[in-house]
């Protein structure tokens, strides 16, 4: 009987230890998850800033890795552009100022929405002088381990 009691006690002790070990990684993963989320947010903000730098340089080819092949862009003028049209428009624009403010990131698993305000001053792709502020929203999806923008929309601010 003592052997049976000792065996049951040992099993309970082992089960308790195993359960405690299972909970330890969960605590670490919450911290890791939070740190991972911060890294994702920072990465997406950096990608948005790469987009702005490409605009300043009138270098549409720099957008290629950022934009999904099926990318859709709804401009503040209401035009709907695909990836190649967006890259072409970037090549033709000449910006003195192209800057982002008020960026916010909302991550939803392998997708995210980044919003902010853009201020641009210079010449758009049609040769028209512009000094504008727009609120924008970009939708990003993680594909094959890489984030790409699948949709962008903007609206003028007064």
ABEGO torsion letter per residue (X at the ends): XAAAAAAAAAAAAAAAAAAAAAAAAAAAAAAAAAAAAAAAAAAAAAAAAAAAAAAAAGBAAAAAAABBAABBBBBAAGBBBBAAAAAAAAAABBBABBBBBGBBBBBBEABBBBBEBBBBBEBBAAGBBBBBBBBBBBBBBBBGGBBBBABBBBBBBX
